[in-house]
Amino acid sequence: MNSPLITREQVLEASKGMLQKQFYVIFSKPTNGIEPVMENLPRHLKHQCQIERDGILVAAGPHWADDEKHWEGDGMFVIRATSLADANRLAALDPMHQCGARSFTIRPWLINEGSLNLHISFSDGRMVLE
């Protein structure tokens, strides 16, 4: 039996009072093995740092293999965008995607709950994100 689809408006109403912050998650995977990914990694990381400075990138990083010891070249990043079309445009600017070393898919993600802890030590300027 198929469950009925729930609309965006229904979800927003049901979670009223929660954060309700819209982000977009880009899942990026190799198209032709790890070698092209490694060749383009410096350009990709430079790009990621720039969109972080621009206020677009929320979080990013690789997905480990199931053994948690190896990397097969895939990763994920979360961005701020005005729409799914805007998220697609932004993801397409990544050098990994421009050169074809990776392909991507995008899922809209509504964040309602969770937390981050940041500890700042004034005496030595040390910061710890937990």
C-alpha positions, 0 to 999 in steps of 0.5 A, spaced: 500 500 500 502 506 498 502 512 503 499 519 501 504 524 499 505 530 504 506 537 501 511 542 503 506 546 507 503 540 511 510 539 513 511 546 515 505 546 519 506 540 522 513 542 524 511 549 526 516 552 531 522 548 529 528 551 525 525 550 518 531 552 515 532 550 507 538 547 505 540 543 499 545 537 499 549 535 493 551 528 493 557 527 488 560 521 486 566 519 481 564 518 474 570 514 472 574 512 478 578 515 483 584 518 479 580 524 475 578 525 482 585 526 485 587 530 479 582 535 480 582 535 488 586 541 489 581 545 484 575 542 488 578 544 495 580 551 492 573 552 490 569 549 496 573 554 500 571 560 496 564 558 496 565 557 504 567 564 504 562 567 500 557 564 505 554 558 500 557 552 503 555 550 510 558 543 510 562 538 506 567 532 506 568 525 503 564 519 505 569 513 507 568 506 504 564 502 509 570 500 512 572 507 515 579 506 512 578 508 505 575 513 500 572 511 493 572 519 491 565 520 493 562 526 498 557 530 500 556 538 501 550 542 504 549 549 501 545 555 501 541 556 495 534 560 493 531 554 490 533 547 487 534 550 480 539 555 484 542 549 487 543 545 481 547 552 478 551 552 484 553 545 484 555 545 476 560 550 478 564 545 482 571 544 478 569 536 479 563 537 476 565 541 470 571 537 468 566 530 469 570 527 474 564 527 478 557 527 477 552 530 482 545 529 485 541 534 489 536 533 495 532 539 498 533 538 506 529 542 511 533 542 518 528 542 524 532 540 529 539 539 532 545 543 535 553 544 534 557 546 540 563 551 539 568 552 545 572 559 544 578 560 549 579 567 549 586 566 552 589 563 546 584 564 541 583 556 541 576 554 538 573 547 538 567 545 534 563 539 537 
